[in-house]
């Protein structure tokens, strides 16, 4: 197999050849056909998330075909198209797992962080966290759904059912969840980096009612806001944008520090919530909903060997929509 491997924090990914992975008990071997490049991959490479297992193959928006499976695995067929996301395994016995809150498991494994991911031609995954995808949609179009879509969906559910929804940051997750929210009949207000004309044009084309910079107030108070941009100062900005009783949902796995702000911006039963990982129930629900909502992912494709370029484009803000690596 070929892979792009992280060997030191802050360093570039290195192209390597490795023995083909073998599926152990309870595991599925997958021939990777596409893998999305998520901002969490950037956090892993840049050292924002502590203690990755090195060397590591990043990538957790994996689409591929089952090539083999280990002992005890049932329900999969060789050649079946499947997906793998960020949550790679859980312990099944801590108090959170017992409460059906496996996203908060005390002993989890994460794809592309503590176990090898999909910036490769092949990978192995825990069968419990491998999702059948069916055959609808191109592999590159489906890949961003496996994290940007799933985390966006969990964030949308946590935001509640309010009609007026604000999205701060309009990358992979934002452009997917805008489409879901519009399908649900919500009014969507999009806040981008000031002057980001490409992102603002994409938001308008997908049905945003209002589009502006993150330094602008919305034209009317919001019921809820979701922060996809990992920028701490957006939290007080969003609190000022939501009405009394409104929610601000922080969707990122990493965020810069939140500055102090007056208590009156929080008062009025406003809430600030964080989203941590996802559950298999989230995946089952969202992957059923995505075709009904008619989601069209805006994708830029890169060869696997250009993984560093894709990460740099994401880091610098040159990317609109989602980046996807395609093994040759």
C-alpha positions as a LaTeX table, in Angstrom:
\begin{tabular}{lrrr}
\hline
Residue & $x$ (\AA) & $y$ (\AA) & $z$ (\AA) \\
\hline
Unk1 & 0.00 & 0.00 & 0.00 \\
Unk2 & 0.96 & 3.66 & $-0.43$ \\
Unk3 & 0.26 & 6.28 & 2.21 \\
Unk4 & 0.96 & 9.86 & 3.19 \\
Unk5 & 2.33 & 9.59 & 6.71 \\
Unk6 & 2.89 & 12.15 & 9.49 \\
Unk7 & 6.17 & 11.42 & 11.26 \\
Unk8 & 6.59 & 14.57 & 13.36 \\
Unk9 & 4.25 & 17.29 & 14.52 \\
Unk10 & 4.42 & 20.30 & 12.26 \\
Unk11 & 6.29 & 18.40 & 9.59 \\
Unk12 & 5.07 & 17.57 & 6.10 \\
Unk13 & 3.36 & 14.31 & 5.29 \\
Unk14 & 5.83 & 11.81 & 3.81 \\
Unk15 & 4.92 & 9.44 & 0.99 \\
Unk16 & 5.69 & 5.86 & 2.06 \\
Unk17 & 5.10 & 2.30 & 0.97 \\
Unk18 & 3.96 & $-0.10$ & 3.68 \\
Unk19 & 2.82 & $-3.71$ & 3.83 \\
Unk20 & $-0.83$ & $-4.16$ & 3.00 \\
Unk21 & $-2.85$ & $-3.96$ & 6.24 \\
Unk22 & $-4.49$ & $-7.17$ & 7.44 \\
Unk23 & $-7.93$ & $-7.20$ & 9.02 \\
Unk24 & $-7.83$ & $-8.68$ & 12.50 \\
Unk25 & $-10.78$ & $-10.00$ & 14.50 \\
Unk26 & $-13.66$ & $-7.55$ & 14.34 \\
Unk27 & $-12.02$ & $-5.47$ & 11.61 \\
Unk28 & $-12.67$ & $-4.65$ & 7.96 \\
Unk29 & $-9.94$ & $-4.05$ & 5.35 \\
Unk30 & $-10.85$ & $-1.32$ & 2.87 \\
Unk31 & $-9.48$ & $-0.32$ & $-0.51$ \\
Unk32 & $-9.68$ & 3.49 & $-0.31$ \\
Unk33 & $-11.21$ & 5.27 & $-3.29$ \\
Unk34 & $-11.53$ & 8.77 & $-1.78$ \\
Unk35 & $-10.72$ & 10.51 & 1.49 \\
Unk36 & $-11.80$ & 13.99 & 2.49 \\
Unk37 & $-9.38$ & 16.46 & 4.04 \\
Unk38 & $-10.92$ & 17.81 & 7.24 \\
Unk39 & $-9.83$ & 20.73 & 9.42 \\
Unk40 & $-9.28$ & 18.15 & 12.17 \\
Unk41 & $-6.57$ & 16.60 & 9.98 \\
Unk42 & $-4.97$ & 20.04 & 9.96 \\
Unk43 & $-5.20$ & 20.21 & 13.76 \\
Unk44 & $-3.46$ & 16.82 & 13.97 \\
Unk45 & $-0.65$ & 17.82 & 11.61 \\
Unk46 & $-0.14$ & 21.23 & 13.23 \\
Unk47 & $-0.12$ & 19.87 & 16.78 \\
Unk48 & $-3.32$ & 21.53 & 18.00 \\
Unk49 & $-4.53$ & 18.13 & 19.25 \\
Unk50 & $-2.14$ & 16.61 & 21.79 \\
Unk51 & $-0.51$ & 13.17 & 21.70 \\
Unk52 & $-1.25$ & 11.64 & 18.31 \\
Unk53 & 0.15 & 8.17 & 17.74 \\
Unk54 & 3.18 & 8.73 & 15.50 \\
Unk55 & 3.84 & 7.83 & 12.80 \\
Unk56 & 0.21 & 8.16 & 11.74 \\
Unk57 & $-1.68$ & 8.18 & 8.47 \\
Unk58 & $-4.27$ & 11.00 & 8.77 \\
Unk59 & $-7.68$ & 11.06 & 7.14 \\
Unk60 & $-11.11$ & 10.22 & 8.55 \\
Unk61 & $-13.57$ & 10.93 & 5.75 \\
Unk62 & $-12.96$ & 7.61 & 4.06 \\
Unk63 & $-14.90$ & 6.06 & 1.19 \\
Unk64 & $-13.80$ & 2.73 & $-0.17$ \\
Unk65 & $-14.58$ & $-0.89$ & $-0.97$ \\
Unk66 & $-14.42$ & $-3.82$ & 1.42 \\
Unk67 & $-11.45$ & $-5.97$ & 0.44 \\
Unk68 & $-11.43$ & $-8.41$ & 3.39 \\
Unk69 & $-12.76$ & $-8.81$ & 6.90 \\
Unk70 & $-11.54$ & $-10.54$ & 10.01 \\
Unk71 & $-13.02$ & $-13.16$ & 12.30 \\
Unk72 & $-16.40$ & $-12.36$ & 13.81 \\
Unk73 & $-17.37$ & $-9.74$ & 11.24 \\
Unk74 & $-20.83$ & $-10.09$ & 9.74 \\
Unk75 & $-23.03$ & $-7.95$ & 7.54 \\
Unk76 & $-20.46$ & $-6.89$ & 4.91 \\
Unk77 & $-19.76$ & $-8.14$ & 1.41 \\
Unk78 & $-16.48$ & $-8.05$ & $-0.49$ \\
Unk79 & $-16.61$ & $-5.08$ & $-2.86$ \\
Unk80 & $-19.32$ & $-3.27$ & $-0.91$ \\
Unk81 & $-18.93$ & 0.51 & $-0.72$ \\
Unk82 & $-18.47$ & 1.71 & 2.86 \\
Unk83 & $-17.41$ & 4.78 & 4.82 \\
Unk84 & $-15.34$ & 5.44 & 7.93 \\
Unk85 & $-15.41$ & 8.57 & 10.09 \\
Unk86 & $-13.51$ & 10.17 & 12.98 \\
Unk87 & $-14.72$ & 7.96 & 15.83 \\
Unk88 & $-12.86$ & 4.75 & 15.14 \\
Unk89 & $-13.67$ & 2.59 & 18.19 \\
Unk90 & $-15.02$ & 2.80 & 21.73 \\
Unk91 & $-14.64$ & 0.69 & 24.87 \\
Unk92 & $-18.37$ & $-0.21$ & 25.14 \\
Unk93 & $-18.22$ & $-0.43$ & 28.96 \\
Unk94 & $-17.48$ & 3.04 & 30.43 \\
Unk95 & $-20.40$ & 5.00 & 31.88 \\
Unk96 & $-20.77$ & 7.08 & 28.70 \\
Unk97 & $-20.93$ & 4.04 & 26.44 \\
Unk98 & $-23.46$ & 2.45 & 28.77 \\
Unk99 & $-25.54$ & 5.65 & 28.54 \\
Unk100 & $-25.50$ & 5.51 & 24.70 \\
Unk101 & $-23.19$ & 8.55 & 24.66 \\
Unk102 & $-20.29$ & 6.80 & 22.97 \\
Unk103 & $-19.04$ & 10.08 & 21.54 \\
Unk104 & $-17.81$ & 10.82 & 25.09 \\
Unk105 & $-16.18$ & 7.38 & 25.63 \\
Unk106 & $-13.34$ & 7.39 & 28.15 \\
Unk107 & $-11.14$ & 5.12 & 26.00 \\
Unk108 & $-11.88$ & 5.89 & 22.34 \\
Unk109 & $-9.81$ & 5.43 & 19.21 \\
Unk110 & $-9.86$ & 8.07 & 16.47 \\
Unk111 & $-9.28$ & 7.48 & 12.79 \\
Unk112 & $-6.22$ & 9.30 & 11.51 \\
Unk113 & $-5.17$ & 10.29 & 15.04 \\
Unk114 & $-4.71$ & 7.19 & 17.19 \\
Unk115 & $-5.20$ & 4.63 & 14.41 \\
Unk116 & $-4.24$ & 4.93 & 10.76 \\
Unk117 & $-6.69$ & 6.66 & 8.48 \\
Unk118 & $-7.46$ & 7.15 & 4.82 \\
Unk119 & $-4.64$ & 9.20 & 3.30 \\
Unk120 & $-3.64$ & 5.90 & 1.74 \\
Unk121 & $-4.62$ & 3.34 & $-0.83$ \\
Unk122 & $-5.75$ & 0.87 & 1.86 \\
Unk123 & $-6.79$ & 0.97 & 5.50 \\
Unk124 & $-8.29$ & $-1.18$ & 8.25 \\
Unk125 & $-11.19$ & $-0.13$ & 10.48 \\
Unk126 & $-13.20$ & $-1.46$ & 13.41 \\
Unk127 & $-16.23$ & $-3.08$ & 11.78 \\
Unk128 & $-18.56$ & $-1.50$ & 14.36 \\
Unk129 & $-17.64$ & 1.92 & 12.96 \\
Unk130 & $-17.81$ & 1.13 & 9.26 \\
Unk131 & $-20.94$ & 2.45 & 7.55 \\
Unk132 & $-22.61$ & 0.98 & 4.45 \\
Unk133 & $-22.98$ & 3.76 & 1.87 \\
Unk134 & $-24.92$ & 2.21 & $-0.98$ \\
Unk135 & $-24.07$ & 3.26 & $-4.52$ \\
Unk136 & $-25.68$ & 6.71 & $-4.84$ \\
Unk137 & $-23.26$ & 9.56 & $-5.54$ \\
Unk138 & $-19.62$ & 9.70 & $-6.60$ \\
Unk139 & $-17.04$ & 8.65 & $-4.03$ \\
Unk140 & $-15.43$ & 12.10 & $-3.96$ \\
Unk141 & $-18.82$ & 13.76 & $-3.39$ \\
Unk142 & $-19.74$ & 11.39 & $-0.56$ \\
Unk143 & $-16.43$ & 11.57 & 1.34 \\
Unk144 & $-17.07$ & 14.97 & 3.05 \\
Unk145 & $-20.29$ & 13.60 & 4.51 \\
Unk146 & $-18.26$ & 11.28 & 6.76 \\
Unk147 & $-17.12$ & 14.08 & 9.08 \\
Unk148 & $-18.05$ & 17.54 & 7.85 \\
Unk149 & $-21.54$ & 16.22 & 7.28 \\
Unk150 & $-21.78$ & 14.11 & 10.43 \\
Unk151 & $-20.42$ & 16.73 & 12.82 \\
Unk152 & $-22.51$ & 19.35 & 11.06 \\
Unk153 & $-25.60$ & 17.20 & 11.53 \\
Unk154 & $-24.93$ & 16.65 & 15.24 \\
Unk155 & $-24.38$ & 20.41 & 15.62 \\
Unk156 & $-27.63$ & 21.16 & 13.81 \\
Unk157 & $-29.58$ & 18.84 & 16.11 \\
Unk158 & $-27.98$ & 20.45 & 19.17 \\
Unk159 & $-28.89$ & 23.89 & 17.85 \\
Unk160 & $-32.57$ & 23.03 & 18.25 \\
Unk161 & $-35.46$ & 23.55 & 15.89 \\
Unk162 & $-35.42$ & 27.34 & 15.62 \\
Unk163 & $-36.24$ & 28.86 & 12.25 \\
Unk164 & $-33.44$ & 31.46 & 12.04 \\
Unk165 & $-30.05$ & 29.73 & 11.98 \\
Unk166 & $-26.65$ & 31.39 & 11.73 \\
Unk167 & $-23.55$ & 29.61 & 10.39 \\
Unk168 & $-20.16$ & 31.10 & 11.27 \\
Unk169 & $-17.50$ & 29.79 & 8.92 \\
Unk170 & $-18.48$ & 28.40 & 5.55 \\
Unk171 & $-16.23$ & 25.53 & 4.57 \\
Unk172 & $-16.96$ & 21.84 & 4.16 \\
Unk173 & $-19.37$ & 21.48 & 7.09 \\
Unk174 & $-21.09$ & 24.82 & 6.60 \\
Unk175 & $-21.94$ & 24.29 & 2.95 \\
Unk176 & $-23.37$ & 20.83 & 3.70 \\
Unk177 & $-25.47$ & 21.85 & 6.69 \\
Unk178 & $-26.85$ & 24.92 & 4.96 \\
Unk179 & $-28.43$ & 22.55 & 2.45 \\
Unk180 & $-29.89$ & 20.33 & 5.19 \\
Unk181 & $-31.27$ & 23.35 & 7.06 \\
Unk182 & $-32.88$ & 24.73 & 3.91 \\
Unk183 & $-34.38$ & 21.30 & 3.19 \\
Unk184 & $-35.87$ & 21.46 & 6.71 \\
Unk185 & $-37.42$ & 24.81 & 5.89 \\
Unk186 & $-35.13$ & 27.01 & 8.00 \\
Unk187 & $-33.89$ & 30.48 & 7.16 \\
Unk188 & $-30.07$ & 30.48 & 7.09 \\
Unk189 & $-27.75$ & 33.41 & 7.72 \\
Unk190 & $-24.10$ & 32.84 & 6.79 \\
Unk191 & $-21.10$ & 34.64 & 8.29 \\
Unk192 & $-17.77$ & 34.26 & 6.49 \\
Unk193 & $-14.31$ & 35.70 & 6.85 \\
Unk194 & $-14.74$ & 39.36 & 5.85 \\
Unk195 & $-14.21$ & 39.76 & 2.13 \\
Unk196 & $-14.35$ & 36.03 & 1.26 \\
Unk197 & $-16.28$ & 36.52 & $-1.96$ \\
Unk198 & $-16.00$ & 32.89 & $-3.11$ \\
Unk199 & $-17.51$ & 31.49 & 0.08 \\
Unk200 & $-20.22$ & 34.13 & 0.10 \\
Unk201 & $-21.16$ & 33.41 & $-3.51$ \\
Unk202 & $-21.36$ & 29.68 & $-2.73$ \\
Unk203 & $-23.58$ & 30.36 & 0.29 \\
Unk204 & $-25.97$ & 32.45 & $-1.79$ \\
Unk205 & $-26.09$ & 29.82 & $-4.53$ \\
Unk206 & $-27.08$ & 27.19 & $-1.95$ \\
Unk207 & $-29.96$ & 29.24 & $-0.57$ \\
Unk208 & $-28.64$ & 31.41 & 2.25 \\
Unk209 & $-31.11$ & 34.21 & 2.97 \\
Unk210 & $-28.40$ & 36.62 & 4.16 \\
Unk211 & $-24.61$ & 36.52 & 3.77 \\
Unk212 & $-22.09$ & 38.79 & 5.43 \\
Unk213 & $-18.79$ & 39.01 & 7.23 \\
Unk214 & $-18.27$ & 37.58 & 10.69 \\
Unk215 & $-17.81$ & 41.17 & 11.90 \\
Unk216 & $-21.38$ & 42.10 & 10.87 \\
Unk217 & $-24.61$ & 41.68 & 12.85 \\
Unk218 & $-27.45$ & 39.71 & 11.24 \\
Unk219 & $-30.50$ & 41.66 & 10.06 \\
Unk220 & $-32.61$ & 40.10 & 12.84 \\
Unk221 & $-31.90$ & 38.04 & 16.00 \\
Unk222 & $-31.15$ & 34.37 & 15.45 \\
Unk223 & $-32.69$ & 31.40 & 17.22 \\
Unk224 & $-29.33$ & 29.60 & 17.10 \\
Unk225 & $-25.84$ & 29.86 & 15.67 \\
Unk226 & $-23.31$ & 27.16 & 14.83 \\
Unk227 & $-19.60$ & 28.00 & 14.87 \\
Unk228 & $-17.65$ & 25.95 & 12.32 \\
Unk229 & $-14.72$ & 28.36 & 12.29 \\
Unk230 & $-12.34$ & 27.48 & 15.19 \\
Unk231 & $-12.08$ & 31.11 & 16.26 \\
Unk232 & $-12.76$ & 31.83 & 19.95 \\
Unk233 & $-13.74$ & 35.51 & 19.50 \\
Unk234 & $-16.72$ & 34.35 & 17.41 \\
Unk235 & $-18.38$ & 33.00 & 20.56 \\
Unk236 & $-19.20$ & 36.44 & 22.05 \\
Unk237 & $-20.05$ & 37.69 & 18.56 \\
Unk238 & $-22.57$ & 34.88 & 18.12 \\
Unk239 & $-24.01$ & 35.41 & 21.60 \\
Unk240 & $-24.82$ & 38.97 & 20.60 \\
Unk241 & $-26.47$ & 37.69 & 17.41 \\
Unk242 & $-28.87$ & 35.20 & 19.04 \\
Unk243 & $-32.07$ & 36.18 & 20.77 \\
Unk244 & $-32.90$ & 35.46 & 24.42 \\
Unk245 & $-33.05$ & 31.70 & 24.94 \\
Unk246 & $-30.88$ & 31.18 & 21.86 \\
Unk247 & $-28.05$ & 28.68 & 21.50 \\
Unk248 & $-24.49$ & 29.01 & 20.28 \\
Unk249 & $-23.05$ & 25.63 & 19.25 \\
Unk250 & $-19.27$ & 25.26 & 18.96 \\
Unk251 & $-18.76$ & 22.52 & 16.38 \\
Unk252 & $-14.97$ & 22.33 & 16.20 \\
Unk253 & $-12.78$ & 19.83 & 18.01 \\
Unk254 & $-10.28$ & 22.64 & 18.63 \\
Unk255 & $-10.80$ & 26.37 & 19.05 \\
Unk256 & $-8.63$ & 29.34 & 19.94 \\
Unk257 & $-9.27$ & 30.83 & 23.39 \\
Unk258 & $-12.60$ & 32.54 & 24.00 \\
Unk259 & $-12.07$ & 36.12 & 25.18 \\
Unk260 & $-13.87$ & 37.52 & 28.20 \\
Unk261 & $-17.17$ & 39.23 & 27.53 \\
Unk262 & $-19.91$ & 40.98 & 29.54 \\
Unk263 & $-22.31$ & 38.68 & 31.35 \\
Unk264 & $-25.25$ & 40.50 & 29.78 \\
Unk265 & $-24.37$ & 38.90 & 26.44 \\
Unk266 & $-24.98$ & 35.46 & 27.98 \\
Unk267 & $-27.87$ & 36.50 & 30.21 \\
Unk268 & $-31.42$ & 35.81 & 29.08 \\
Unk269 & $-30.97$ & 32.02 & 29.16 \\
Unk270 & $-28.67$ & 31.99 & 26.19 \\
Unk271 & $-26.58$ & 28.82 & 25.99 \\
Unk272 & $-23.10$ & 27.93 & 24.75 \\
Unk273 & $-22.69$ & 24.24 & 23.83 \\
Unk274 & $-19.83$ & 22.18 & 22.44 \\
Unk275 & $-20.01$ & 19.19 & 20.13 \\
Unk276 & $-17.69$ & 16.26 & 20.82 \\
Unk277 & $-17.20$ & 13.63 & 18.13 \\
Unk278 & $-20.31$ & 11.72 & 17.02 \\
Unk279 & $-22.21$ & 8.49 & 17.52 \\
Unk280 & $-23.16$ & 5.65 & 15.23 \\
Unk281 & $-26.77$ & 6.76 & 15.63 \\
Unk282 & $-25.77$ & 10.16 & 14.20 \\
Unk283 & $-24.24$ & 8.41 & 11.19 \\
Unk284 & $-27.22$ & 6.12 & 10.64 \\
Unk285 & $-29.64$ & 9.06 & 10.71 \\
Unk286 & $-27.63$ & 11.52 & 8.66 \\
Unk287 & $-26.57$ & 9.07 & 5.95 \\
Unk288 & $-30.25$ & 8.26 & 5.42 \\
Unk289 & $-31.20$ & 11.93 & 5.32 \\
Unk290 & $-28.42$ & 13.14 & 3.00 \\
Unk291 & $-29.89$ & 11.72 & $-0.25$ \\
Unk292 & $-33.38$ & 13.00 & 0.68 \\
Unk293 & $-31.99$ & 16.49 & 1.27 \\
Unk294 & $-30.33$ & 16.47 & $-2.15$ \\
Unk295 & $-26.95$ & 17.53 & $-0.77$ \\
Unk296 & $-24.46$ & 18.64 & $-3.41$ \\
Unk297 & $-20.93$ & 18.82 & $-2.07$ \\
Unk298 & $-18.62$ & 21.42 & $-3.58$ \\
Unk299 & $-15.35$ & 19.48 & $-3.90$ \\
Unk300 & $-11.79$ & 20.19 & $-4.98$ \\
Unk301 & $-9.96$ & 16.96 & $-5.87$ \\
Unk302 & $-6.26$ & 16.32 & $-5.22$ \\
Unk303 & $-4.11$ & 13.29 & $-6.00$ \\
Unk304 & $-3.10$ & 11.41 & $-2.85$ \\
Unk305 & 0.49 & 12.54 & $-3.34$ \\
Unk306 & $-0.67$ & 16.19 & $-3.13$ \\
Unk307 & $-1.98$ & 15.82 & 0.43 \\
Unk308 & 0.38 & 18.52 & 1.70 \\
Unk309 & $-0.94$ & 20.94 & $-0.91$ \\
Unk310 & $-4.52$ & 20.21 & 0.11 \\
Unk311 & $-3.68$ & 20.81 & 3.78 \\
Unk312 & $-1.89$ & 24.06 & 2.95 \\
Unk313 & $-4.82$ & 25.28 & 0.85 \\
Unk314 & $-7.14$ & 24.56 & 3.79 \\
Unk315 & $-4.76$ & 26.22 & 6.27 \\
Unk316 & $-4.41$ & 29.38 & 4.19 \\
Unk317 & $-8.11$ & 29.78 & 3.41 \\
Unk318 & $-7.65$ & 29.29 & $-0.35$ \\
Unk319 & $-10.14$ & 26.43 & $-0.40$ \\
Unk320 & $-13.87$ & 26.82 & $-1.00$ \\
Unk321 & $-16.03$ & 23.87 & 0.03 \\
Unk322 & $-14.25$ & 20.56 & 0.71 \\
Unk323 & $-10.94$ & 19.00 & $-0.33$ \\
Unk324 & $-10.80$ & 15.31 & $-1.24$ \\
Unk325 & $-7.78$ & 13.11 & $-1.90$ \\
Unk326 & $-8.06$ & 10.51 & $-4.65$ \\
Unk327 & $-5.57$ & 7.62 & $-4.70$ \\
Unk328 & $-4.27$ & 6.94 & $-8.19$ \\
\hline
\end{tabular}
